[in-house]
Amino acid sequence: LPSSSIFLSCLRRPFPIHFMKWRFAFAVGNSARLSSMIGSYQNNDGVIRRIMKTTQTIALVGASKNPDRASNHVMSTLQEMGYKVIPINPGLAKQNSILHGEKVYESLESVASSSETPSIDMVDIFRRSQDAGQIVDEAIKIGAKSVWLQVGVVDEEAGKRAAKAGLDCVMNACPLIEGPRLGISGPDEK
């Protein structure tokens, strides 16, 4: 078993039951559908390792205030790992919400144009696959270094556009799973 602090953190504070049921059902019940969704795309451990070690600031698109949502748990755990995570949710931004101590922004562009935030290294996408391409294009436009499409989110064409623009790309994966698998407990010191 991995000995990293993130793995131990997950044991002490497990994923919300809603997320775990979804993940199990997705993995067991939809393997054929998932295979057809992913097509030929394969994540690369070297790319995952580079993203997780060099990233300092993450924009999390699809952030939720609901503690039963995976995006809420992933955001707080990434913060515990040492990443600065900026939540993106237009509805919450209109309410001037604060999520896990961070101001919620309306869009990637609003984060990029703010003098209050550092530049975005990684865009973590908690949206449906059909919405991911537009977010990847926004990530390219703001100069992000990588895009990370969460479990169940796949858009191979968007991944090709990201790669062509020089961004690293991961699809259908979660950093809270990939980090411990690769022995990564957070970013390298700057």
Residue, then its C-alpha position, 0 to 999 in steps of 0.5 A: l500500500p502507498s505510504s503517502s499522506i494523501f492515501l492515509s488522509c483518504l483512509r481517515r476521511p473517505f470519499p463521500i458515499h455518493f462519490m464512492k457508489w458512483r465510482f464503483a458503479f461506473a467502474v463495474g457497470n460501464s466498462a464497455r461504454l467507458s472503453s468506447m468513450i476513451g477510444s485510443y487515448q492513453n494517459n502517461d504516467g510520466v505526464i501525470r507525475r510531471i503535472m502533479k509535481t510541478t503544478q502549484t495552482i489549480a483552477l477547479v472547474g465545476a466546484s461545488k459547495n455540496p460536501d457530497r460532491a466529488s469536486n468538493h472533496v477533491m478540492s479540499t484534499l488537493q489543498e491539504m496536499g499543498y496545492k492552491v485551488i481556485p474554484i470555478n462555478p458561475g452560480l456560486a461566483k454570482q453569490n460572492s461565495i467562498l469555498h474552502g477559504e477561496k473566492v469562487y470565480e465565474s470563469l477561467e478568464s475571470v481568474a486569469s484577469s484577476s490581480e489577486t490570483p497567481s497564474i494557473d498551472m492546471v485546469d481540473i475539469f469536473r464537467r460532462s465530456q460534451d462540455a470539456g472541449q470548451i473548457v480546454d479551449e479556455a485553458i489554452k487561451i489563458g496559458a494554463k500548463s495542463v488540463w486534467l479531465q476527471v473520472g468519466v470525462v473524455d474528449e479526445e479532440a480537445g486533448k489533441r488541441a491541448a497537446k498541439a498548444g503545448l499543454d499536458c493532458v490527462m483524461n478519465a482520471c483523478p489526482l487523488i487516485e493517481g497521486p498515491r498510485l505514483g507515490i506523489s503526496g503533493p507538489d515539489e517546493k517552488 
